[in-house]
């Protein structure tokens, strides 16, 4: 019996399945099965399923207790291939791929369903019109041909497999949910914000801070309205262009301190307050609906709940079940280690081969032991902080690690010139990518003076910049951040496979952090599994190099105690 089968839900109900040979063609007749779960459950020897979309099929299987080992996700593969061909953004659905194959009009992708608070993710969304299995296999065969025509076919095959595995992990995390104590969350909100007044007004602490801001200006000011705050500062003889924290902190005025505190608490109330708790937590689990590969860099997004930006104080509510623990693993200095691996810079690879503080090692070599300066230099090279002190730091870095700096410099030039830029495995950045300041802010690097003065404002989230310098800065970051995203997919795939025979379950993932919920007795095994998965992912992604990818791992009852 072949270990690879194709599966397609039938328009009339049920599901069509067929075995596949090594060439990807049917190795037996197509069979109509009345029940999706039983069709999969009755074939335990199948190691890989080929289907249209994991988000279409897998939640229905998980709801019946059925899990699969591996898949090939047609629509995930189509996204990667379109990007590699410089056609990022074209319709990615299987129906669109079939139309392109046959030379017909290409239908647009159906609109993405928005997550509904309180609803079981993906289970009850309207399903798109199924493609017959024969058509699906025609698309699959064409994708195999296109993959073979890429610059590095083996890498692209690995990336497609990793992206498909990520889709499985995301669906399983959506199904499991992150353990969440609603009573603890309410207590945290009460401590931070105070009592809630009747009628939906601001809670006590926000009302007090609003009064302090108004008193400092000598008139009533709405601190939740940026335009009102900017106007109040102008009337006080102080010019500010926004209410961003970095700009406010440079201002000497008694309104600044309560204003910054108000903004912090207001953000918590809006993003993770009482309404959030009611909408996104049910049955003791937080389910934000993860989507693998949701951005051009390959980083994940969520379809609701703001899971990737949970403040540490709110993490107090993420508490393991009785007798269980949360194993929280945070990759140490991932981006510079990835840069070492993709640039093949001998000096940086040697530094990144140590399971010690990478920034301290860099500082000892190039910055006279000044760790802070070394960190700014490395992150500045990755994120594009190449003016002022950043330019001086970059020069020192270039002397010690020339191949590493040259690698990101070349990516920046390619972006500025409108060329395609790829990660190590082949994920592709389009010539005019949307640029955001997410990576810069996460690295703790403020916008450059050039950015602040730029009319195009390339750091504005969601802004489609046509500025060549902004594209170059994004491309410089993309080759590192995107390659890191590729590596984490293989980490998750390896970890998922190891945890397969255990009670432990993956429940959370963001960029460089993984959380596993497990019985206390399995915690030590999970910690070792994460270490081994990181090593395997490094070898699979980048080949055999000196670079290591260590994790800081904590076994805790409460997520907030991990850091």
Secondary structure, 3 states (H helix, E strand, C coil): CCCEEEEEECCCCCEEEEEECCCCCECCCCEEECCHHHHHHCCCCCCEEEECCHHHHHHHHHCCCCCCCEEEEHHHHHHHHHHHCCCCCCCCCHHHHHHHHHCCCCCCCCCCCCCCCCCCCCCCCCCCCCCCHHHHHHHHHHHHHHHHCCCCHHHHHHHHHHHHHHHHHHHHHHHHCEECCHHHHHHHHHHHHCCCCCCCCCCHHHHHHHHHHHHHHCCCCCCCCHHHHHHHHHHCCCCCCCCCHHHHCCCCCCHHHHHHHHHHHHHHHHHHCHHHHHHHEECCEECCCEECCCCCCCCCEECCCCHHHCCCCHHHHCECCCCEEEEEEEECCHHHHHHHHHHCCHHHHHHHCCCCCHHHHHHHHHCCCCHHHHHHHHHHHHHCCCCCHHHHHHHHHHHHCHHHHHHHHHHHHHHHCCCCEECCCCCEECCCCCECCHHHHHCCCCCCHHHHHCCCCCCCCCECCCCHHHHHHHHHHHHHHHHHHHHHHHHHHHHHHHHCCCCCEEEEEECCEEEEEEEHHHHHHHHHHHHHHHHHHHHHHHCCCCCCCCEEEEEECEHHHHC
